[in-house]
Amino acid sequence: MRSLILAGAAALLFPSCKNTSTVHKEPYHWPSVQPPVAEKKPKDVGRFGDKRIDDYYWMGDYFFKGPDSTKVVDYLKAENAYTDTMMAGTSGFQEKLFQEMKGRIKEKDESVPYFKKGYFYYTRFEEGQQYYILCRRKGAMSAPEEILLNVNELAKGHPYYAIGSTSVSPDNKLLLYGVDTVSRRQYTLHIKNLETGEIYTDAIPNTEGYGVWANDNKTIYYTAKHPVTLLSEKIMRHTLGSMAPDELVYEEKDKSNYINVGKSKSERYIFITSEATMSSEVRYAEADVFRPEFKVFAPRMQDVLYDVSHQNDHFLVRTNKDAQNFRLMETPLDQTDVSHWKELIPHRKDVLLEGVDVCRNFLVISERKGGLVQLNIRNLKNNDSYYLDFGEPAYTAYVGTNPDYNSEVLRYNYTSLTTPTSVFDYDMNTRQKKLLKEQEVLGGYDKTQYVTERLIATAKDGSKVPISLVYKKGFKKDGTQPLLLYGYGSYGNSLDASFGSARLSLLDRGFAYAIAHVRGGQEMGRQWYEDGKLMKKKNTFTDFIDCAEYLIAQGYTSKEHLYASGGSAGGLLMGTIVNMRPDLFNGVVADVPFVDVVTTMLDESIPLTTNEFDEWGNPKNKEAYDYMKSYSPVDNVIPRDYPNLLVTTGLHDSQVQYFEPAKWVAKLRVNNTGKHVILLKTNMDFGHGGASGRFDYLKDVALRYAFFCALEGIDMKKD
């Protein structure tokens, strides 16, 4: 999935306490230097008799290991040098922003512990360290600390180091964890003996980064990836200490499906799930059985999605079968075929049923109504049902870490555009909640000095598009102040309003920050997603433009002060809006943008392509080819005055390959008839998610913010 996983893209792209009225304005003077000129090597990549010339196809040679690999790297370095030169006047300001944002982070910090099988587990950070330390204490938090992983030590010598996930064996003695040192999400699984500290030699390469323990404490199930396409194609079974090759448990033949393996919260069952955009299939086996045969829960059906949870004497099934917004079913443990499913929660036209968390005596149902998350608690002991109240116009609430199947206390997280992430324990019997921790923002953050709003824009077809908005008190709605509009709108991923301490560095300089909840997400239900993909994809782009025009009409900003940002599939959104309405934005940041849609989706050797035919379409079909080409950013660059652009990418990106934004920038430069700047910044060490350290990524954020502030004319010397 070409989704941006940057600790929450919307949160990063923007929230010390300066008075906005003291912000000084001074036009930024861009250096008079010429950008690199990319060599043209025309190649016809068209289909169906359509002549479609790609002058920069050769830029993919580093990825495809072609003859121009060295030339590609040299070109990207030249672009970096040009960007550094153009932004040189902001270097001191970038450092100031970095230190300002870093200064809000509590460096010595600790997560709220959760309890599982006799141990309290938590992570902590030490002052000055980039990575976390995974710890546990037996029985009570007063017991001696056991350090399971010190990621700071493991990461030494690596420009990039990421832990995929961690899993402790049922007997509490072994730790399974995945490691990626390249930033292409190809993880090697390792096993650590928690009693002796020994790292076993059972290293398992090229996985999705996680595994599932069977209940015998020696069998591990994991997802293996294809080394080129990076598709999750096989579920394998590994036995500790065995010299035999790992066993193939399941192989997915349909290349449009993702597969994964998981374990029920009750720890009784292991599930293998195969899922595409519009259909899914689950297999299951008992976790106590050695080398079990997995049974099909219900055969895959066209346009039917379902997922399965185990609770007591039955399975729960969340499905869209005859229910666009999903409904909840139950079925006996020995009768899983669809003919035995019995409805528990019916379909509702105005409520999307997003997920279910099970406990022995309770259900916690995550729903979405009117664009906002709701948590519904159902007490199975007395059949009582009620909703939690959150009390803000725009927010995010979600079920936290709740590994104990027998617990009657719900751990949930809450945040909004003004409320830092907060962790609560909620007693589902007494209905009493307890705040365990609110993210501490250093430097005197006062949430009462910021205002959040929920607005509704009307799209050209009459659809009502929500906008979440935040600004600092004193913001003038007279069209003179800057506003950053963020968007995504793909894969049914919903953008919820959440806090980001880095964002304060823009809000305190007079910016408003807004999220356009455009179609292609799932904020307003499943239909909201259906109306923003495949042959309706253009709704995503026009919704964003309509939101921008609404904000201008309401006086929140003007064209001269309006900025936009999005990453990955949200970068596609950015690429398309600058083609459709280049006059509407003063500046745009497109992070790791998916902009060469047709070429990428025609090439099944490029990672993730076949998984996404149901999202974008398969351009081997003429109707899909023509429609995708009609909006694909690279294909619609023509001579015009483009807005100021900062485009970022990563050389090792596994979701959107570096050559897409590189080709796009080269073509934009040739066709730009105005004097606005177009910059490309390639991170030569990282991939899709950027830097792995908790501070390093802020340097990239500082670059983006400095770009916006330079365009806005904020005086960086007096700031």
N, C-alpha and C positions, 0 to 999 in steps of 0.2 A: 504494500500500500504506500502510495506516494504522499504520506502524511508527515507533517513536521512534528518531531518529538523533541522539543527543546525545553523540557521542564514546563511545558504549556506555552505554546507559541503566543497566544493572546496575552498571557500574563507577562511575558518577557518584553513584548513590544509595548511596554509602557506601564509609575506612579512615582533635619532639613526643613525646612519650612520657610522658604523665602517668600516674600510678598511679591505677587505678580506685578504690582504697580511699579516695582523698582527695576524691572528688566529694561536694559538699555538696548537700543537698536543701532546697528552699524553694518552696512552692506559688506558681505564677505567678497573679497576680490580673488577670483579664481586665477591661478597662474596661467600665463600665456604659453602653454606647451602643447605640442601636438600628440594625440593619442597614437598607440600602435596601429598599424594598418595590417589587417589580416590578408594573407595571400588568398586569391580566389582560384579554386580548382573546380570548375563546374561539373556537376554530376546530376544526371536526370534520375530522380527518385520517384517519379510519378507512376500512376497506375491508370488503367482503363482509358488509355490514349491521352491522358492528361500530362502535358509536359510540365514537370515540376522541378525546377533547377535548384539544387543545393550547392552554393558556391563554397561552403565550408564543411562539407561532409568529412574532409580529411582530419578535422579536429577530433574525431573519434578514435584516431589511431593509437593514442596512449591506452585507451580501454581495449581496443581490438588487437593491440600489439602489432600495429602496422608500421610501414617504413617511415612515417612522419612522427613517430612517438616523441623523439627528442625535440623536434620542431614545435610540437604541441606544448610541451612543458616550457620551452623557451618563450613561446607566445604568452602563456599564462603568467609567467614571471614578469614579462614586459608590461602586461596589463596591471599587475600588482604595483610595479614601480610607478606607472602613470597615476594610479589611484593615490598612492602614497604622496606623490608630488602635488597632485591637485588638492589633497586634504592636508598638506603640510602645515598650513596656517592654522589648522585646528588641533595640531598635535598636543599642545599644552592643554587645550580645553578637553580633549579626549582623556588625557591623564587625570584632569580634575574630575571629569565625570566618572571615570573608573574608580577613583579613590572615594568619591562621594557615594556611589552605589555600593561599593564594598564596605564602606563605613556604616551602612545601615544593617549589615549582616552581623548577627551575634556569632563570633568566630568559635567560641567555646560553647557548644550547644549539645543538646541531647533530645532524642525523640521520646515520645510517650511510650513506655513499655507495654507490650502485650503478652498475655499469658498463654502458654501452650505446653501441655504434658509436663507440668511440674517446673517449668522454667519461665522466667520473665526475659523476653528478648527486646533489644533496643539497639539503636545506632547512636553514636556520638561523634562529634567533631572536636578536634583540638585546635587551639589558636594557631593561625598561620598555615594550617594544613588544608590541602585541596580536597581530600577524600575522607570518607567516613570509616569508622571502626565499628564492626559488628560484634556485639557483646551479648552475654546472657548471665543471669544469676539464678541459682537454684532455690526455689521455694519462696524467696522473699527478696526484695530489693536491698535488704541489709546484708545479704549473703555475699561472699567473695565474688568479684567479677571474673568471668572467663572471656577472654578475647578470642573470638572465632576467626575473624579476618581483620587484619589491619591493611586496608586498601592502599594507604599511603606508602607502606613498605613494599607492597606488591607492585605498585605503579612506578617505582624508581627506574629510571632509564627508558621509560616509554613516553613519547610525546602524547600518546592517547592510551587510556586504560579504562575499560568499562566492565563492571560486573553485570552479567545478564540477570540472573536471579539466584537465590540461595534456597536450599531445602535441607532440613535436618531429617535424618532417618527416623523411623518410628520409635526406635529404642534410644534416641537422643545421642548416639555415639558418633555418627558420621555426618559430614557436611558436604553437600553437592553444590557446586557453583560453576557458573560459566564466565569465561573471560574473552574479551575482544580487545586486541591491541592494534588493530588496523582501522577501525571505524567503518567496517562494511557489514557489521552485524553477523559475522561468521564467528561463532563462539566455540571455544574449546572447553569441554566439561572436565572439571577436576573433582577429586574426592579427598577430603581431609579427615583424618582420624582425630576426633575432638578429645580423646583421652591421652593420646601420645603426641599429637601435633604433627604426625607424619602425613605428607602429601603422597597419596598412592600413585603408582605408575599408570593407573587406568585413565590416561588422558584420552578424551574422545573429541576429535576435531570436527569442524564444519557442522555445527548444530545451531539450533535456534536460541540456545543460551539457557535452557532450563531442562529439568528432568523430573520424573515422578518415581518415588520409591514404592515398590511393592511392600507388603507388610512383613516380608521375611528379612528385611534389612540388608539384602544383598543383590536384589534385582532392581534395575533402573530402566525405565522406559524414557525415550527421548525422541525428538524430531530431528532427522537428518536433512540437510539442504543439498540441492544440486550445486556443484562448485561454480558453475558459470551463471545460470539463470537465477540462482539463489532461491529457487522454489522449495517450499517445504514439501518434500515428496515421499519420505519414508518414516514410519515409526519403527524404531529399533529397540531391541531388548539386550541390555548389557548385564552380565553377571560378574560381580566382583571377584577378581583373582582368576577368572577363567582364561585359559589360553586360546579357547575357540573363538572364531569371529563372532561378532554380535549378530543376533538373530533378527531377521526381518519379520516384523509382526504385521505390518500393513503397508502397502504401497498404493499411493493415489495415482490413478491413470489419467484422470481429468486434470489437465494443466491449468484450468481456470479455478481450481479449488486450492485453498489453504488448508493445511492439516495441523492439528496439535493434539497433545495428550495431556490429560489432567486427572485429578483425583477428587472424589466427592468429599464434601466437608465432613461427612460421617466417617471417612476413610475406609468405607466398605467396598467402594467400586472405583475402577479405573475407566476413564472414558477416552475414546479416540473420536475426535470431531473432524469432519471434512466439510468445509463450507465455502461456497462461492457467494457472489453478491445476492443471488436469488434462490439458492437452494442449499440444503445441508443434510448431513447424514451422520448419525452417532453410532459407535460401537461401544460395547461395555463388557467388563469382566470383573469378577470378584478379586479384590486385592490380596486376599489370603491365599489364593490358589497359585501354586507354582506352575509357571508356563501355561496359563489358561488360554483357551480358545475364545476370541472375542466374538460376540454376537451382534448382529445388526439390530439396533433398537427399533428403527422404522426405516424402510428403504427410502432413498431420496426421491422426492417428488418435485416436478417442475414448479417453480415459483413458490415453493414452500420452505420456510426456514423454521428450524426448531432447535432448542437446547434443553438439556436434561439436568435435573438435580435429584439427589436422593434424600428422602425424608421418611424415617421410621419404616412403615410397611408399604410404602409406595414411592413411585417416581413422580416428580413434578415436571411438566413439559410446558415451556413458553414457546408459543408458535404463532405464525401469521396465517396458518391454514384457515381459510374462510374468515380471516380477521386481519385486515390491513394493519391496524395498530397493535396487533398481537393480543392474545388472551392466554390464560393459564389453565392447564389441564392437569389431571392426575391419572395414573394408571397403575395397576398392581405390578409387583416386582417380577412376576412370572408371565405377564401378559402385556407386552410393550407395543404391540402393533397398534396403528392408529385407530383401528376399529374398537379398541378398548379404552380410548381416551375419554375421560369424563370432565366436563367443564367445571372449573372452580371460580374463575374470574372471567366474565364475558368480555367480548370486544366492546370498546366504547369509541365512538367517532371522534370525541374531543380529548381523549387521553391515550397517550402512547405508553404501553407497558414495556419499560426498558430492561428490567432485570429483577431477579429474586434472590434474596439471601436467606438461607434456611437455618433454623435452629430446631432442636427437638420439639419445643413447645411454641415456637413463634415463626411467623413469616415476616420478612421486611421486603416490601414491594417498592421498587424504584419506578416512579411514573413521571410523565412530563405532560403538563397541561398549560396551555397559553404561553408556551415557550419556557416555562419554569419547572424545575425539578420538584417533585413531591415524594416524601417517604411515608408510605402507608404501613402501619404496624397491625398485624393480625395475631391475636392471642388464640391459640388453638385449644387452650384449656376451657375458655368460656365463650369462644366465637366472637369476642369483641374486636372492633376494628376502628382505627382512628388515624389522623394525620399529624405529623409534627408541624409546628408553626415556626416560621423563620422571620417574618416581620420586616423584610426589606423589599423594595420594588424590583431589584435585580440581584441575583446571588447564585452561588453554586453550593449544593449540598450533596454529599455522596457517602455511601457506606464505607467505613474504614476497614481496618484489619480486625477481623472477627473469626479467628481460627477455631475457637472452641464450640463444637456442635451443641454442647449441653448448656451453654451460657444463656442467661436471661437478661443480660446487659448488652445493649447495642453500642458499639463504637462507631461514631460518625464524624465527618469533617464538614466544616462550614466556612465559606469565605464569600466576600462580595468585592465590588470595586473599591470599597473603602474599608472593609473589615479584613485584617490579616487572617491567614488560615488558622482556624481554631479546631481543636480536637475535643469532642464531648464523649462522655459515657452516659447512656440513657437507660435507666431501669425500666424495662418494658412492663413490669408488674405495677410499680408505684407511679410511673410516668414522671419521675423526677430526673432531671438532667444535671450533669456536673461538668463544668468546664475544666478540663485537665491542663490545657495549654493553649495560649494564643501566641502565634508567631511574634517574637519580639522584634520591633523595628527600632534600631538605635538612632539617636539623634533627635529625639523629641517629637516623633510623629503624633499628630493629633487628628484623629479621624473626623472630628467635628468641623474641621476646616475645609473639608472636601464634600462635594455634593454629587450624588449619583441620581440619574434619571432613567426612566424607561420610556422611550418614544416609539411611535408607530408611523412608518412611512407608507405611502400608498404607491405600489408599483403601477406601471403603465397598464397592466391587465387587470388592475383592481385588487390584487393580492396585498394583504397587510403585512409589512415586513418590520419586525421588531428591531429596535436599536437600543443598546445599552450604552450609557454615557457617564463620564465622570470628569469633573474639573474642580479647581480650587475656588473657594469663595472669592468673589471679586471679579470673576470672569464676566466679561461684557458681551452680551448677545447683540452686538451691533455690527457684526461682520468683519471686525478688525482683528480678531484674535485667531491664532492658529489652532487647527484641529487635525488630529491624526485618526483616520478611519481604517480599521482593521477588518479583514474578511478572510474566509476560507471557503466553505460551501461545497464540500465533496464527501463522498463515502458515507453519508449519513452521520458524519461527525458533528456533534452539536458544540457550538462555542458558548460556554457559560461565562457569566461575569465573575471574575476572580481577581484577587489582589496581586499586585506585583510591586515590591518595594523599589525596584529599579525605575518603574514608571513615574515615581515621584519627581525624578529629575526633569521630566518634561512638564508635568503638571505645575511644578513650582516655577517654571519659566513661562507660564501663561498658556500652555497648550491644554486643550480638551482632548480626551481620548474616547473614541467610540468604537463599538463592535457592531457591525452590520450582520444580523442573523439571517443571511440570504438563503434562498432555496438551494438544495444540494446537501445542506445539513439536515438535522432531524428535529430541530427545536420545536417546530409546530406539528410534529407527528410524522408518520411514515410518508404521507402524501407529499409533505414538504421536501422530502428526499427524492421521491419519484419524479417530482416536477423540476428537479435540478440535475438530472443525469441523462445519459444517452442522447436521444433526439430532442430533449428539452433542456440541454445543458446551458443554452444561452440565457435562460432565466436567472442563473447564478450571476452572470455579468450585468444584466440589465437591472437586477435588484440592487446591486451594489451602487450602480450609477444613480438609480432613483433615490437611494438613501443619501448619497452625497448631495444631490440636488435639493432634497428635503432639508438637510441641515443648513444649506446655504439660504434657502427660502425662509427658514425660521430664525436666521440671524446668528447662528452659532459660529459661522465662519464665512469666507468668500473664496472664490477661485484662487485669488492671490495668496491665500493662507491655508489652503486645504492640502493635506498630504494623505497618502495611502500606503498601506503595507500589507503583505501577505507572504506566506512561505509554502514551498512545495506545490501542492495543488492550489493553495492560495496564491502562489507565485504565478500560476496559470491565470488566475483571476486578475492579477496585476498586469500581466502581459496583454491580456485581452482588453482591459479597460483603457490602457494607453493607446491601443489601436482604435478603439471605438470613440473615445472622448479624450483626446490628448490635451484639449483646452481646459479640462475640468480640474486638473491637479497641478500644483506648483512643484511637487516632488513626490516620487514614488520609490519605495524600497521593495525589491523583489528578492526574497531569500530562497536559495536553492530551487528556482522556479522550473516547473514542468511546462516548457514552452514550445517544444518541438513535437507536438502530440502525434501527428500522423506518422512521421518517420519512426518514432519510438514504438508506436503500437503496431507498426508493420514488421518489426524485427523481434522475433520470439526468442532470440538469444540474449536480449537485454533483460536484466533482472526485472521481475514482476510483471512483464508485459501480458502474458497469457492470463494471469490472475485478474486482469482488469478489463477484459473485454466487455463484461456486463456493466461496467461503470462508464466507459467512454464509447464503446462500440468497437467492432472489428473492422478496420479499414480495408480488409481484403474483400469486404462487401461494398459495392459502389455507393449505395445510399449513405452508409456510415462514413465512407471515405470523403464524400462530398460535404457532408455536414461537419465533420471534424475539421476539414480543411478550411471551412468557412469561418472558423473562430480561432484556429491554432495560431498563437502569436507570431511565430516565425513566418508562417505562410501569409500573414496579412500585414507585414511591414511594407509600407509604401512611402514615397517622399512626403514628409509632413514635418511640422514643428512639434517634436516630441517633448514632453516635460522632462525635468531633471530626474535622472535615474541613478540609483545605486543598486547594483545586482551582485549578489553573493553566491558562491558555490564552494564545494569541497572536492578536491581531487579524488578522494576515495569514496565519494558518495555512492551508496548502493541503491538509493531510492530514485533519485533523479541524477543521471550521470552528468558530470561536469560539462560535457560538450554541448548540452542543450543551452544553458545560459551563455556559454562562450560564443556559440554561433549566433544567438539572438543579438548579443551586444555588437558583434561585428557587422551584422546586417543593419541594425539600428543606426550605427555610425555613418554608414554609407548613405542612408536615406534621411538622416536628420537635416532638415532645411533651416532649423533655427540655431540659436547659440547656447541652448541649454546643455548642461554637462551630462555625459553618460559614462558611468564608472563601473568597472568589474573588479571584484575582489575575490580571489580564489585562496581558500585555506589549503595549503599544500600538505598538511599533516592530518587533516580531519575529514569527516564525511558529513552525512545528512544532518546530524544533530549538533554539529559544532564541537567545541572543546569539551572534554570530559570533566575537568575540574570545576569546583563550585565557584571559583573566582575568575578563571580564565575566560569563560564565556562572556563575562561583563565587558571585556575589551572589544568584542564584536558589537555588543549593545552600544558601547560608547561611540563607536564609529558611526552607527546608524543615527544616534541622537545628535552627534556633531554635524552630520549631513543635514538633518532637518533644521537644526539651529542656524547653520550657515545660510541655508536658503531663506530662513525667516529673518535673517539680518540681526540676530541676537549678538550683541557686542561681547565677544568672548574674553576680551581683556578686562572689561569692567564687570563682567558677570561674577 
